[in-house]
Amino acid sequence: MNHPPVKWRKSSYSSGEGGECVEVAALAPEVGLRDSKDPDGPHLHVTRPGFAELLARLKS
């Protein structure tokens, strides 16, 4: 089975200077997170509600 390529996007809070950069991807039905400096490294997959809660906690 062929899957479409995953489209990762850099967080809007990441700078272009190569510092701490997080990338996210919409993975049905989850959200993927990875370190942009290590794209072949481990990825974290969270549920959409879990991702929303993570963002809410980070913003508070």
Biopython code that builds the backbone (N, CA, C, O; Angstrom):
import numpy as np
from Bio.PDB.StructureBuilder import StructureBuilder

atoms = [
    (1, "MET", "N", (0.842, -1.175, 0.000)),
    (1, "MET", "CA", (0.000, 0.000, 0.000)),
    (1, "MET", "C", (0.894, 1.247, 0.000)),
    (1, "MET", "O", (1.782, 1.376, 0.843)),
    (2, "ASN", "N", (0.661, 2.146, -0.929)),
    (2, "ASN", "CA", (1.417, 3.396, -1.003)),
    (2, "ASN", "C", (0.718, 4.473, -0.195)),
    (2, "ASN", "O", (-0.486, 4.690, -0.332)),
    (3, "HIS", "N", (1.485, 5.142, 0.646)),
    (3, "HIS", "CA", (0.956, 6.253, 1.431)),
    (3, "HIS", "C", (1.501, 7.548, 0.853)),
    (3, "HIS", "O", (2.650, 7.594, 0.412)),
    (4, "PRO", "N", (0.695, 8.598, 0.848)),
    (4, "PRO", "CA", (1.224, 9.885, 0.377)),
    (4, "PRO", "C", (2.339, 10.348, 1.300)),
    (4, "PRO", "O", (2.326, 10.027, 2.489)),
    (5, "PRO", "N", (3.303, 11.096, 0.776)),
    (5, "PRO", "CA", (4.388, 11.583, 1.632)),
    (5, "PRO", "C", (3.849, 12.488, 2.746)),
    (5, "PRO", "O", (2.894, 13.241, 2.552)),
    (6, "VAL", "N", (4.470, 12.394, 3.883)),
    (6, "VAL", "CA", (4.074, 13.213, 5.027)),
    (6, "VAL", "C", (4.603, 14.629, 4.810)),
    (6, "VAL", "O", (5.769, 14.820, 4.463)),
    (7, "LYS", "N", (3.735, 15.614, 5.018)),
    (7, "LYS", "CA", (4.134, 17.014, 4.868)),
    (7, "LYS", "C", (4.396, 17.597, 6.250)),
    (7, "LYS", "O", (3.464, 17.876, 7.005)),
    (8, "TRP", "N", (5.652, 17.775, 6.568)),
    (8, "TRP", "CA", (6.049, 18.367, 7.845)),
    (8, "TRP", "C", (6.128, 19.867, 7.671)),
    (8, "TRP", "O", (6.527, 20.354, 6.613)),
    (9, "ARG", "N", (5.747, 20.610, 8.711)),
    (9, "ARG", "CA", (5.889, 22.070, 8.675)),
    (9, "ARG", "C", (6.505, 22.529, 9.986)),
    (9, "ARG", "O", (6.245, 21.982, 11.058)),
    (10, "LYS", "N", (7.321, 23.542, 9.856)),
    (10, "LYS", "CA", (8.029, 24.069, 11.017)),
    (10, "LYS", "C", (7.099, 24.931, 11.850)),
    (10, "LYS", "O", (6.256, 25.654, 11.320)),
    (11, "SER", "N", (7.261, 24.845, 13.132)),
    (11, "SER", "CA", (6.478, 25.660, 14.052)),
    (11, "SER", "C", (6.688, 27.137, 13.753)),
    (11, "SER", "O", (7.791, 27.560, 13.406)),
    (12, "SER", "N", (5.629, 27.911, 13.889)),
    (12, "SER", "CA", (5.741, 29.353, 13.663)),
    (12, "SER", "C", (6.603, 30.014, 14.731)),
    (12, "SER", "O", (7.047, 31.148, 14.551)),
    (13, "TYR", "N", (6.844, 29.324, 15.834)),
    (13, "TYR", "CA", (7.689, 29.864, 16.899)),
    (13, "TYR", "C", (9.161, 29.543, 16.686)),
    (13, "TYR", "O", (10.004, 30.046, 17.429)),
    (14, "SER", "N", (9.497, 28.727, 15.700)),
    (14, "SER", "CA", (10.882, 28.370, 15.427)),
    (14, "SER", "C", (11.526, 29.475, 14.611)),
    (14, "SER", "O", (10.916, 30.034, 13.700)),
    (15, "SER", "N", (12.751, 29.773, 14.949)),
    (15, "SER", "CA", (13.474, 30.799, 14.193)),
    (15, "SER", "C", (14.159, 30.149, 13.001)),
    (15, "SER", "O", (14.277, 28.925, 12.944)),
    (16, "GLY", "N", (14.598, 30.934, 12.077)),
    (16, "GLY", "CA", (15.335, 30.438, 10.919)),
    (16, "GLY", "C", (16.820, 30.307, 11.187)),
    (16, "GLY", "O", (17.596, 30.073, 10.261)),
    (17, "GLU", "N", (17.229, 30.453, 12.435)),
    (17, "GLU", "CA", (18.644, 30.453, 12.784)),
    (17, "GLU", "C", (19.160, 29.095, 13.240)),
    (17, "GLU", "O", (20.296, 28.990, 13.701)),
    (18, "GLY", "N", (18.337, 28.053, 13.116)),
    (18, "GLY", "CA", (18.796, 26.717, 13.452)),
    (18, "GLY", "C", (18.776, 26.378, 14.928)),
    (18, "GLY", "O", (19.451, 25.438, 15.347)),
    (19, "GLY", "N", (18.024, 27.113, 15.724)),
    (19, "GLY", "CA", (17.923, 26.812, 17.148)),
    (19, "GLY", "C", (16.993, 25.646, 17.388)),
    (19, "GLY", "O", (16.941, 24.711, 16.588)),
    (20, "GLU", "N", (16.257, 25.695, 18.489)),
    (20, "GLU", "CA", (15.303, 24.626, 18.783)),
    (20, "GLU", "C", (14.125, 24.737, 17.834)),
    (20, "GLU", "O", (13.348, 25.689, 17.911)),
    (21, "CYS", "N", (13.993, 23.781, 16.950)),
    (21, "CYS", "CA", (12.927, 23.808, 15.951)),
    (21, "CYS", "C", (12.076, 22.552, 16.060)),
    (21, "CYS", "O", (12.591, 21.435, 16.119)),
    (22, "VAL", "N", (10.794, 22.752, 16.086)),
    (22, "VAL", "CA", (9.847, 21.649, 16.134)),
    (22, "VAL", "C", (9.057, 21.668, 14.837)),
    (22, "VAL", "O", (8.642, 22.727, 14.365)),
    (23, "GLU", "N", (8.851, 20.484, 14.263)),
    (23, "GLU", "CA", (8.016, 20.362, 13.076)),
    (23, "GLU", "C", (6.808, 19.505, 13.430)),
    (23, "GLU", "O", (6.894, 18.594, 14.254)),
    (24, "VAL", "N", (5.687, 19.811, 12.794)),
    (24, "VAL", "CA", (4.456, 19.057, 13.015)),
    (24, "VAL", "C", (3.935, 18.553, 11.677)),
    (24, "VAL", "O", (4.213, 19.133, 10.627)),
    (25, "ALA", "N", (3.173, 17.463, 11.733)),
    (25, "ALA", "CA", (2.555, 16.907, 10.533)),
    (25, "ALA", "C", (1.198, 16.343, 10.903)),
    (25, "ALA", "O", (1.017, 15.776, 11.980)),
    (26, "ALA", "N", (0.250, 16.506, 9.998)),
    (26, "ALA", "CA", (-1.076, 15.914, 10.188)),
    (26, "ALA", "C", (-0.996, 14.460, 9.738)),
    (26, "ALA", "O", (-0.814, 14.169, 8.556)),
    (27, "LEU", "N", (-1.134, 13.562, 10.693)),
    (27, "LEU", "CA", (-1.112, 12.124, 10.423)),
    (27, "LEU", "C", (-2.458, 11.577, 10.858)),
    (27, "LEU", "O", (-2.759, 11.529, 12.050)),
    (28, "ALA", "N", (-3.258, 11.170, 9.905)),
    (28, "ALA", "CA", (-4.598, 10.695, 10.256)),
    (28, "ALA", "C", (-4.497, 9.435, 11.113)),
    (28, "ALA", "O", (-3.862, 8.472, 10.683)),
    (29, "PRO", "N", (-5.073, 9.397, 12.266)),
    (29, "PRO", "CA", (-5.858, 10.436, 12.942)),
    (29, "PRO", "C", (-5.036, 11.201, 13.975)),
    (29, "PRO", "O", (-5.608, 11.844, 14.855)),
    (30, "GLU", "N", (-3.706, 11.147, 13.887)),
    (30, "GLU", "CA", (-2.842, 11.734, 14.902)),
    (30, "GLU", "C", (-2.125, 12.972, 14.385)),
    (30, "GLU", "O", (-2.286, 13.384, 13.237)),
    (31, "VAL", "N", (-1.324, 13.551, 15.282)),
    (31, "VAL", "CA", (-0.430, 14.645, 14.938)),
    (31, "VAL", "C", (0.988, 14.155, 15.229)),
    (31, "VAL", "O", (1.255, 13.594, 16.292)),
    (32, "GLY", "N", (1.888, 14.371, 14.279)),
    (32, "GLY", "CA", (3.278, 13.974, 14.466)),
    (32, "GLY", "C", (4.122, 15.177, 14.854)),
    (32, "GLY", "O", (3.898, 16.288, 14.374)),
    (33, "LEU", "N", (5.096, 14.945, 15.728)),
    (33, "LEU", "CA", (6.043, 15.973, 16.155)),
    (33, "LEU", "C", (7.450, 15.417, 15.981)),
    (33, "LEU", "O", (7.697, 14.241, 16.247)),
    (34, "ARG", "N", (8.372, 16.269, 15.532)),
    (34, "ARG", "CA", (9.766, 15.835, 15.402)),
    (34, "ARG", "C", (10.697, 17.032, 15.537)),
    (34, "ARG", "O", (10.275, 18.184, 15.443)),
    (35, "ASP", "N", (11.945, 16.738, 15.753)),
    (35, "ASP", "CA", (13.003, 17.741, 15.818)),
    (35, "ASP", "C", (13.469, 18.000, 14.391)),
    (35, "ASP", "O", (13.903, 17.069, 13.712)),
    (36, "SER", "N", (13.389, 19.235, 13.924)),
    (36, "SER", "CA", (13.756, 19.527, 12.539)),
    (36, "SER", "C", (15.238, 19.304, 12.276)),
    (36, "SER", "O", (15.636, 19.113, 11.127)),
    (37, "LYS", "N", (16.057, 19.324, 13.315)),
    (37, "LYS", "CA", (17.488, 19.083, 13.139)),
    (37, "LYS", "C", (17.798, 17.603, 12.977)),
    (37, "LYS", "O", (18.902, 17.243, 12.568)),
    (38, "ASP", "N", (16.827, 16.732, 13.297)),
    (38, "ASP", "CA", (17.021, 15.285, 13.209)),
    (38, "ASP", "C", (15.776, 14.647, 12.579)),
    (38, "ASP", "O", (15.068, 13.890, 13.243)),
    (39, "PRO", "N", (15.506, 14.949, 11.301)),
    (39, "PRO", "CA", (14.265, 14.477, 10.680)),
    (39, "PRO", "C", (14.147, 12.960, 10.595)),
    (39, "PRO", "O", (13.036, 12.438, 10.503)),
    (40, "ASP", "N", (15.255, 12.249, 10.623)),
    (40, "ASP", "CA", (15.203, 10.786, 10.579)),
    (40, "ASP", "C", (15.207, 10.172, 11.970)),
    (40, "ASP", "O", (15.174, 8.950, 12.117)),
    (41, "GLY", "N", (15.247, 11.016, 12.984)),
    (41, "GLY", "CA", (15.234, 10.544, 14.371)),
    (41, "GLY", "C", (13.834, 10.175, 14.809)),
    (41, "GLY", "O", (12.926, 10.056, 13.986)),
    (42, "PRO", "N", (13.663, 9.996, 16.098)),
    (42, "PRO", "CA", (12.346, 9.588, 16.607)),
    (42, "PRO", "C", (11.282, 10.666, 16.406)),
    (42, "PRO", "O", (11.566, 11.864, 16.423)),
    (43, "HIS", "N", (10.066, 10.204, 16.219)),
    (43, "HIS", "CA", (8.901, 11.086, 16.075)),
    (43, "HIS", "C", (7.939, 10.767, 17.195)),
    (43, "HIS", "O", (7.811, 9.617, 17.613)),
    (44, "LEU", "N", (7.273, 11.783, 17.671)),
    (44, "LEU", "CA", (6.243, 11.615, 18.681)),
    (44, "LEU", "C", (4.892, 11.731, 17.994)),
    (44, "LEU", "O", (4.644, 12.691, 17.264)),
    (45, "HIS", "N", (4.029, 10.767, 18.222)),
    (45, "HIS", "CA", (2.671, 10.796, 17.667)),
    (45, "HIS", "C", (1.703, 10.966, 18.820)),
    (45, "HIS", "O", (1.742, 10.206, 19.787)),
    (46, "VAL", "N", (0.834, 11.963, 18.722)),
    (46, "VAL", "CA", (-0.171, 12.218, 19.759)),
    (46, "VAL", "C", (-1.543, 12.339, 19.105)),
    (46, "VAL", "O", (-1.655, 12.655, 17.921)),
    (47, "THR", "N", (-2.566, 12.086, 19.883)),
    (47, "THR", "CA", (-3.923, 12.263, 19.376)),
    (47, "THR", "C", (-4.180, 13.754, 19.168)),
    (47, "THR", "O", (-3.489, 14.592, 19.746)),
    (48, "ARG", "N", (-5.153, 14.077, 18.358)),
    (48, "ARG", "CA", (-5.487, 15.493, 18.145)),
    (48, "ARG", "C", (-5.942, 16.166, 19.444)),
    (48, "ARG", "O", (-5.520, 17.289, 19.721)),
    (49, "PRO", "N", (-6.792, 15.514, 20.249)),
    (49, "PRO", "CA", (-7.140, 16.141, 21.536)),
    (49, "PRO", "C", (-5.919, 16.284, 22.445)),
    (49, "PRO", "O", (-5.792, 17.278, 23.160)),
    (50, "GLY", "N", (-5.038, 15.317, 22.421)),
    (50, "GLY", "CA", (-3.820, 15.402, 23.226)),
    (50, "GLY", "C", (-2.928, 16.541, 22.773)),
    (50, "GLY", "O", (-2.322, 17.223, 23.599)),
    (51, "PHE", "N", (-2.842, 16.754, 21.451)),
    (51, "PHE", "CA", (-2.044, 17.846, 20.913)),
    (51, "PHE", "C", (-2.648, 19.187, 21.301)),
    (51, "PHE", "O", (-1.924, 20.115, 21.662)),
    (52, "ALA", "N", (-3.969, 19.294, 21.228)),
    (52, "ALA", "CA", (-4.646, 20.537, 21.622)),
    (52, "ALA", "C", (-4.385, 20.824, 23.095)),
    (52, "ALA", "O", (-4.147, 21.974, 23.466)),
    (53, "GLU", "N", (-4.426, 19.789, 23.944)),
    (53, "GLU", "CA", (-4.151, 19.997, 25.362)),
    (53, "GLU", "C", (-2.695, 20.403, 25.587)),
    (53, "GLU", "O", (-2.415, 21.273, 26.411)),
    (54, "LEU", "N", (-1.772, 19.782, 24.864)),
    (54, "LEU", "CA", (-0.358, 20.149, 24.969)),
    (54, "LEU", "C", (-0.170, 21.622, 24.622)),
    (54, "LEU", "O", (0.513, 22.344, 25.349)),
    (55, "LEU", "N", (-0.766, 22.075, 23.523)),
    (55, "LEU", "CA", (-0.637, 23.476, 23.136)),
    (55, "LEU", "C", (-1.237, 24.402, 24.181)),
    (55, "LEU", "O", (-0.655, 25.439, 24.502)),
    (56, "ALA", "N", (-2.393, 24.036, 24.712)),
    (56, "ALA", "CA", (-3.034, 24.873, 25.732)),
    (56, "ALA", "C", (-2.141, 24.989, 26.968)),
    (56, "ALA", "O", (-2.024, 26.065, 27.555)),
    (57, "ARG", "N", (-1.519, 23.893, 27.357)),
    (57, "ARG", "CA", (-0.650, 23.928, 28.550)),
    (57, "ARG", "C", (0.623, 24.725, 28.291)),
    (57, "ARG", "O", (1.122, 25.408, 29.185)),
    (58, "LEU", "N", (1.144, 24.640, 27.081)),
    (58, "LEU", "CA", (2.351, 25.401, 26.741)),
    (58, "LEU", "C", (2.073, 26.900, 26.696)),
    (58, "LEU", "O", (2.944, 27.707, 27.022)),
    (59, "LYS", "N", (0.865, 27.270, 26.293)),
    (59, "LYS", "CA", (0.509, 28.680, 26.185)),
    (59, "LYS", "C", (0.150, 29.306, 27.527)),
    (59, "LYS", "O", (0.153, 30.530, 27.662)),
    (60, "SER", "N", (-0.161, 28.469, 28.525)),
    (60, "SER", "CA", (-0.581, 29.038, 29.814)),
    (60, "SER", "C", (0.583, 29.376, 30.707)),
    (60, "SER", "O", (0.385, 29.862, 31.821)),
]
sb = StructureBuilder()
sb.init_structure("model")
sb.init_model(0)
sb.init_chain("A")
sb.init_seg("    ")
for serial, (resi, resn, name, xyz) in enumerate(atoms, 1):
    if name == "N":
        sb.init_residue(resn, " ", resi, " ")
    sb.init_atom(name, np.array(xyz, "f"), 0.0, 1.0, " ", f" {name:<3s}", serial, name[0])
structure = sb.get_structure()
